[in-house]
Amino acid sequence: MTNPASPLPNTTVSAAASAPFRIARTREEILSAAAARGLAIPVECLEGVEANMALLASHAARLADDGSRVA
């Protein structure tokens, strides 16, 4: 499908790319996702990566919210 939000002409988004995405939250999930992409997370950075993934997950949850809840 065409992505109307893209500034690039003729940019398409696959159905899989537009489907809900599960964000890695646990240390094991984060390390597994990184390894699957050929990335290494240094041990000294892992705590920060975990915190950033939790923050990203909370932002994603707010974006996915239908607006029916009041904060």
C-alpha positions as CSV (number, residue, x, y, z in Angstrom):
1,M,0.0,0.0,0.0
2,T,1.2,3.6,-0.6
3,N,2.3,5.5,2.4
4,P,0.6,9.0,2.3
5,A,2.7,10.2,5.2
6,S,6.0,9.6,3.4
7,P,7.8,12.6,1.9
8,L,9.3,10.3,-0.7
9,P,7.3,9.6,-3.9
10,N,6.1,6.1,-4.6
11,T,7.0,4.9,-1.1
12,T,5.1,1.8,-0.1
13,V,4.5,0.1,3.2
14,S,3.9,-3.6,3.5
15,A,1.0,-4.9,5.5
16,A,3.5,-6.5,7.9
17,A,5.2,-3.1,8.4
18,S,2.0,-1.4,9.2
19,A,0.9,-4.2,11.6
20,P,1.3,-3.7,15.4
21,F,4.9,-4.1,16.4
22,R,5.9,-5.8,19.7
23,I,8.7,-3.9,21.4
24,A,11.3,-6.1,23.2
25,R,11.1,-5.4,26.9
26,T,13.0,-8.1,28.8
27,R,16.7,-8.4,28.8
28,E,16.4,-11.7,26.9
29,E,14.1,-10.2,24.3
30,I,16.3,-7.2,23.8
31,L,19.4,-9.3,23.4
32,S,17.6,-11.7,21.1
33,A,16.3,-8.9,18.9
34,A,19.7,-7.3,18.7
35,A,21.4,-10.6,17.8
36,A,18.8,-11.3,15.1
37,R,19.8,-8.0,13.5
38,G,23.6,-8.6,13.9
39,L,23.9,-6.0,16.7
40,A,26.0,-6.4,19.8
41,I,25.0,-4.5,22.9
42,P,27.9,-3.9,25.2
43,V,27.3,-5.0,28.8
44,E,27.8,-1.5,30.2
45,C,25.1,-0.2,27.9
46,L,22.4,-2.8,28.5
47,E,20.8,-1.1,31.5
48,G,20.4,2.1,29.4
49,V,19.0,0.1,26.5
50,E,16.5,-1.5,28.7
51,A,15.3,1.9,30.1
52,N,15.1,3.3,26.6
53,M,13.0,0.3,25.4
54,A,10.6,0.7,28.3
55,L,10.3,4.4,27.4
56,L,9.7,3.6,23.8
57,A,7.1,1.0,24.7
58,S,5.2,3.6,26.8
59,H,5.3,6.1,23.9
60,A,4.0,3.4,21.5
61,A,1.2,2.5,23.9
62,R,0.1,6.2,24.1
63,L,0.2,6.4,20.3
64,A,-1.8,3.2,19.9
65,D,-4.4,4.4,22.5
66,D,-7.7,5.3,20.9
67,G,-8.1,8.4,23.2
68,S,-10.9,7.0,25.3
69,R,-8.9,7.1,28.5
70,V,-8.1,10.3,30.4
71,A,-4.6,10.6,31.7
